[in-house]
Each structure stands twice: as C-alpha cells, then as structure tokens.
Amino acid sequence: METWEDIQGKKAQLLKDSVAELDQGERDILSKALALEWENRNLRPSEFSKQLRNFIQQVVQ
C-alpha cells in the first residue's frame, strides 16, 4: 500500500513530465487557463467554458 507522500510524489512527477515538452508560451497559456478555472470554479460549466473560450481566442489573436 502506498503512502500519501508516495502518491503526492507521483502526482508531482506526472505534472512535471506533462509540461516538460511545452515551450514557455504554452506553459503561460496553460497556467492562465488553470487560474481561470480555479477562479471560476463556482460557475456552471457552460459559463466557465464561455470565459475560457474568450481567453483562448484573445491569445490566438
């Protein structure tokens, strides 16, 4: 059986591995998207999706 520390270590390693191939611009976009998701966690999914879509459109332009 794994301890909580083992699980947290694996989680941190998976996160590190998942962003390792991203360039700095992609990491910035991902961190902003995650921040938006956290700030708007109380909204209904459709409301959050609309805000996230608007953010992505601004970044792409």
Phi and psi in degrees as a GROMACS rama.xvg file:
@    title "Ramachandran Plot"
@    xaxis  label "Phi"
@    yaxis  label "Psi"
@TYPE xy
-87.2445  149.309  GLU-2
-86.885  167.984  THR-3
-61.261  -36.8563  TRP-4
-65.1659  -39.0259  GLU-5
-61.8085  -44.3289  ASP-6
-64.5046  -43.6602  ILE-7
-64.5858  -37.0775  GLN-8
-63.8855  -44.0281  GLY-9
-64.6059  -40.141  LYS-10
-62.34  -44.5273  LYS-11
-63.1381  -40.4301  ALA-12
-66.6806  -41.4594  GLN-13
-62.4384  -41.4054  LEU-14
-63.4505  -44.9023  LEU-15
-60.9363  -44.2245  LYS-16
-65.6536  -36.5822  ASP-17
-71.225  -27.2341  SER-18
-100.865  -2.13125  VAL-19
-62.4294  -33.5335  ALA-20
-87.868  -3.41696  GLU-21
-83.5921  145.29  LEU-22
-83.4621  175.238  ASP-23
-61.1895  -40.4005  GLN-24
-61.8946  -42.0699  GLY-25
-66.5583  -38.0118  GLU-26
-63.8152  -40.1203  ARG-27
-62.5672  -42.9477  ASP-28
-64.1989  -44.4622  ILE-29
-61.6098  -43.8897  LEU-30
-66.2198  -37.854  SER-31
-66.5521  -41.7263  LYS-32
-62.3634  -41.7457  ALA-33
-66.4241  -38.582  LEU-34
-63.994  -42.7013  ALA-35
-61.2822  -41.6269  LEU-36
-61.8763  -43.0307  GLU-37
-66.6026  -44.1705  TRP-38
-63.9906  -30.5052  GLU-39
-109.43  23.9196  ASN-40
-63.3805  -19.7924  ARG-41
-87.4912  -7.12654  ASN-42
-80.1335  158.728  LEU-43
-67.2258  152.581  ARG-44
-54.0933  -38.9147  PRO-45
-66.6563  -36.8469  SER-46
-67.6383  -41.7267  GLU-47
-66.5241  -42.2725  PHE-48
-58.8846  -38.5414  SER-49
-63.395  -45.1181  LYS-50
-65.2754  -41.3543  GLN-51
-65.8415  -41.6398  LEU-52
-60.9705  -42.2674  ARG-53
-62.5133  -42.0514  ASN-54
-62.121  -45.2746  PHE-55
-63.5194  -40.2872  ILE-56
-63.6971  -37.8785  GLN-57
-65.3719  -41.1304  GLN-58
-66.2951  -42.0557  VAL-59
-65.2041  -37.4507  VAL-60
